[in-house]
Amino acid sequence: MTIVTSLPAGSSVDITTRVFAEKLQVIWGRPVIVDNRGGANGVLACQAVARAKPDGLTLLATSAMTHAANPSLLPSLPYDPVADFAAITRFGNSPFVVMAAKSLGTPTLSALIARLKAEPGKHNYGWGAVPANVASALLCSIAGLDVPAVGYRGNQAGFPDLINGRLSFMSIDVVGAKPLVDRGEIDAVALTAPERHPAVPGVPNCIEAGLPELHFTTWSGLYAPKATPPEIVDKIFRDYQTIFDMPEVNARLRQMGGAMERLATPAEFQAFTISEIAAWGKIIRGAGMRLE
């Protein structure tokens, strides 16, 4: 069995998928391969799974990037996030941490915004996955900033430049940001949620940071090819639920910052996917974002 991921190794989707894959091998009694196919905004991964045999042996673990953002970002999308896939479950949900380079000397969000405004043309932000780009673009839109973006092949690829000050800031989901926050290698100035997150308790929420409008989360989910029989979809969902309910797994997910209160059912996740296409589209159009 193969779970294709739309993001590189080390991404939050990859890390969380491997937690589940480790237990799925025991439940199913067969190897579960995690196949990272990052790049091209996840298009290649989506195409591979959409065209796969609908037998439950090839699945897609992806994020809001491919199934909520891409329809509004790409002028010609070679897959349909709804028509080409059977939704199985949403297994991750995370706000972002706005991380500033320590060399800027801006330990708070207000200080970061003030410096970016005071020095036009001297700053940039990095991103390696579309949700990270949208989160930073949303910050810029709300705060009235004109800051160019620098793209990387995966969020983690931009971390060295952020740490060394070649990037001014990045907005990364909690799972991806937590190692840098824990090591104190950056200034974590805000969380894009109205409450603090237990995985990064020292990061002020968007209300405390002075920008309550900065409320934005991303998510991770599992899909199968569209014609996969409902009984197979339901079995995979039940197995994911069994793993999620294991105390050691739930504790590990919470420690990483990627746990949800409960997993979404296939029907809930299908409806959620449709609603997210509209919600992300509104943000992307408002920020004037477009990818070619």
VOGU-3710 file (C-alpha; in Angstrom, 3 decimals, decimal comma):
1> mtivtslpag> 0,000/0,000/0,000  1,213/3,516/-0,814  0,262/6,873/0,691  1,389/9,617/-1,670  2,053/12,964/0,007  1,842/16,270/-1,853  4,590/17,883/0,227  8,267/17,053/0,831  9,718/14,948/3,610  9,746/16,879/6,876
11> ssvdittrvf> 6,537/18,747/6,132  3,683/18,598/8,624  1,674/16,375/6,258  4,617/14,004/5,883  5,364/13,859/9,614  1,744/13,191/10,578  1,217/10,672/7,775  4,184/8,646/8,995  2,697/8,481/12,489  -0,430/6,854/11,043
21> aeklqviwgr> 1,493/4,700/8,528  3,534/3,108/11,304  0,357/1,794/12,956  -1,449/0,987/9,706  1,275/-1,542/8,877  0,363/-3,457/12,016  -3,402/-3,277/11,445  -3,218/-4,267/7,783  -0,312/-6,691/8,053  1,435/-5,226/5,032
31> pvivdnrgga> 4,054/-2,534/4,368  2,750/1,023/4,044  5,011/3,183/1,892  4,943/6,964/2,254  5,802/8,394/-1,177  6,758/12,081/-0,997  5,979/13,860/-4,256  6,475/17,488/-3,333  6,781/20,187/-5,937  4,484/21,624/-8,626
41> ngvlacqava> 2,121/22,741/-5,854  1,160/19,136/-5,229  -0,271/18,736/-8,732  1,861/15,691/-9,584  0,850/13,877/-6,410  -2,832/14,604/-7,025  -2,666/13,435/-10,631  -0,932/10,204/-9,634  -3,594/9,287/-7,095  -6,550/10,446/-9,184
51> rakpdgltll> -5,403/8,086/-11,947  -4,610/5,172/-9,622  -6,689/2,011/-9,406  -9,567/2,676/-6,960  -8,820/-0,293/-4,716  -7,736/1,501/-1,547  -4,073/0,668/-2,099  -3,046/4,132/-3,313  -4,084/7,115/-1,198  -3,307/10,824/-1,113
61> atsamthaan> -2,257/12,631/2,065  -2,368/16,322/1,328  -3,133/19,756/2,678  -5,343/22,715/1,946  -2,784/23,605/-0,721  -4,026/21,115/-3,299  -7,701/20,894/-2,408  -8,583/24,430/-1,284  -5,975/26,877/-2,602  -4,944/25,519/-6,002
71> psllpslpyd> -8,382/25,976/-7,626  -7,998/29,743/-7,145  -4,232/29,962/-7,661  -3,667/27,991/-10,837  -5,296/29,122/-14,104  -5,477/25,553/-15,414  -5,749/22,820/-12,797  -5,325/19,289/-14,260  -7,450/17,651/-11,560  -10,716/18,376/-9,784
81> pvadfaaitr> -10,341/18,322/-5,980  -13,948/17,181/-5,576  -14,849/15,197/-8,703  -11,592/13,210/-8,868  -11,328/12,104/-5,231  -13,207/10,290/-2,490  -12,724/12,118/0,806  -11,717/9,809/3,677  -10,863/11,982/6,674  -9,356/15,238/7,832
91> fgnspfvvma> -6,643/14,297/10,318  -4,886/17,596/10,975  -5,727/21,224/11,610  -3,245/23,905/12,567  -2,849/27,652/12,887  0,376/29,327/11,776  3,237/30,814/13,739  4,540/34,122/12,376  8,316/33,822/12,786  10,650/36,796/12,410
101> akslgtptls> 14,407/36,654/11,911  16,140/37,382/15,201  18,518/39,764/13,427  15,597/42,154/12,877  15,261/42,771/16,602  11,471/42,598/16,426  10,279/40,304/19,233  6,630/41,312/18,831  4,231/41,426/15,899  3,736/45,179/16,257
111> aliarlkaep> 7,509/45,699/16,168  7,828/43,504/13,087  5,074/45,353/11,236  6,548/48,732/12,213  9,989/47,804/10,886  8,634/46,365/7,642  6,695/49,580/7,050  9,644/51,800/7,966  12,004/50,061/5,528  10,106/49,499/2,262
121> gkhnygwgav> 11,944/47,448/-0,316  14,387/46,000/2,211  12,426/42,989/3,404  10,847/39,774/2,157  9,078/36,706/3,426  9,622/33,054/2,571  7,306/30,195/1,776  7,642/26,627/0,561  3,993/25,531/0,571  0,986/27,498/-0,597
131> panvasallc> -0,749/27,676/2,827  2,364/29,358/4,233  2,291/31,844/1,357  -1,406/32,568/1,869  -0,906/33,071/5,620  1,875/35,623/5,083  -0,031/37,316/2,261  -3,024/37,608/4,581  -0,830/39,242/7,234  0,488/41,697/4,653
141> siagldvpav> -3,028/42,488/3,448  -4,396/43,109/6,948  -1,372/45,139/8,103  -1,010/47,123/4,879  2,441/45,752/4,041  4,095/45,546/0,638  6,601/42,724/1,098  7,722/40,416/-1,746  7,654/36,629/-1,372  10,534/34,230/-1,942
151> gyrgnqagfp> 9,562/30,675/-2,858  11,329/27,474/-1,778  10,905/23,797/-2,458  9,234/23,090/0,874  8,951/25,302/3,944  11,911/23,654/5,652  14,171/24,677/2,759  13,628/28,314/3,715  14,462/27,898/7,412  18,252/28,424/7,066
161> dlingrlsfm> 17,667/31,750/5,319  15,204/32,813/8,025  17,614/31,876/10,799  20,498/33,667/9,060  18,426/36,786/8,387  18,247/36,543/4,612  14,478/36,296/5,052  12,610/38,731/7,273  9,761/36,418/8,263  7,824/33,236/7,503
171> sidvvgakpl> 4,389/32,002/8,565  4,536/28,248/9,192  1,988/25,814/10,626  2,556/24,787/14,225  3,922/21,316/13,409  6,549/22,760/11,073  7,348/25,789/13,219  7,627/24,044/16,591  11,285/22,879/16,288  12,477/26,432/15,535
181> vdrgeidava> 10,302/27,872/18,299  11,548/25,322/20,822  15,183/25,991/19,923  14,690/29,762/20,097  16,219/30,245/16,666  13,631/32,823/15,603  11,269/35,323/17,217  7,793/33,750/17,288  5,681/36,904/17,272  2,125/35,646/16,766
191> ltaperhpav> -0,153/32,659/16,339  -2,906/32,913/13,732  -5,592/31,803/16,190  -7,556/33,543/18,973  -6,209/31,163/21,621  -2,701/30,011/22,460  -1,643/26,566/21,258  -0,482/23,940/23,783  2,369/22,824/21,525  3,843/26,351/21,474
201> pgvpncieag> 2,403/27,903/24,659  4,794/30,845/24,681  3,577/32,247/21,347  0,965/35,009/21,774  -2,337/34,504/19,982  -3,470/36,980/17,345  -5,583/38,929/19,850  -2,703/39,273/22,297  -0,434/40,221/19,401  -2,758/43,084/18,501
211> lpelhfttws> -4,119/41,767/15,201  -7,336/39,821/15,923  -8,218/39,655/12,212  -5,230/37,366/11,693  -7,237/34,185/12,289  -6,268/31,524/9,757  -5,644/27,768/9,845  -4,564/25,063/7,454  -5,448/21,376/7,447  -4,317/17,917/6,357
221> glyapkatpp> -6,493/15,164/4,967  -6,649/11,789/3,286  -8,248/11,048/-0,086  -8,664/8,049/-2,382  -9,386/7,910/-6,121  -13,020/8,863/-6,763  -14,342/5,414/-7,743  -13,052/3,737/-4,574  -15,955/1,686/-3,134  -17,615/3,263/-0,076
231> eivdkifrdy> -16,928/0,176/2,031  -13,184/0,576/1,443  -13,326/4,296/2,229  -15,227/3,551/5,444  -12,764/0,843/6,499  -9,771/3,151/6,009  -11,531/5,874/7,981  -12,322/3,459/10,825  -8,712/2,279/10,908  -7,476/5,874/11,051
241> qtifdmpevn> -9,933/6,518/13,881  -8,644/3,458/15,751  -5,080/4,738/15,454  -6,059/8,284/16,396  -7,709/6,961/19,569  -4,542/5,171/20,690  -3,260/7,143/23,715  0,372/7,055/22,568  -0,536/8,283/19,080  -2,817/11,040/20,313
251> arlrqmggam> -0,171/12,191/22,783  2,452/12,236/20,029  0,224/14,239/17,692  -0,559/16,757/20,423  3,101/17,121/21,299  3,870/17,901/17,649  0,963/20,337/17,480  -1,078/18,444/14,899  -3,864/16,791/16,862  -7,560/17,453/16,340
261> erlatpaefq> -10,378/16,903/18,804  -11,714/14,191/16,531  -11,318/13,005/12,962  -13,799/14,104/10,312  -15,970/11,382/8,780  -15,854/10,892/4,996  -19,137/12,770/4,537  -17,999/15,609/6,804  -14,660/15,860/5,033  -16,299/15,932/1,606
271> aftiseiaaw> -18,544/18,831/2,643  -15,602/20,542/4,337  -13,473/20,314/1,185  -16,178/22,004/-0,880  -16,596/24,801/1,670  -12,834/25,359/1,928  -12,471/25,903/-1,826  -14,785/28,897/-1,480  -13,197/30,155/1,758  -9,606/30,000/0,521
281> gkiirgagmr> -10,623/31,440/-2,828  -11,964/34,534/-1,102  -8,699/35,076/0,805  -6,525/34,431/-2,248  -8,474/36,819/-4,457  -8,440/39,442/-1,721  -4,652/39,192/-1,491  -4,293/39,325/-5,273  -2,337/36,064/-5,380  -1,790/34,066/-8,571
291> le> 0,582/31,275/-9,591  1,496/30,442/-13,157
//
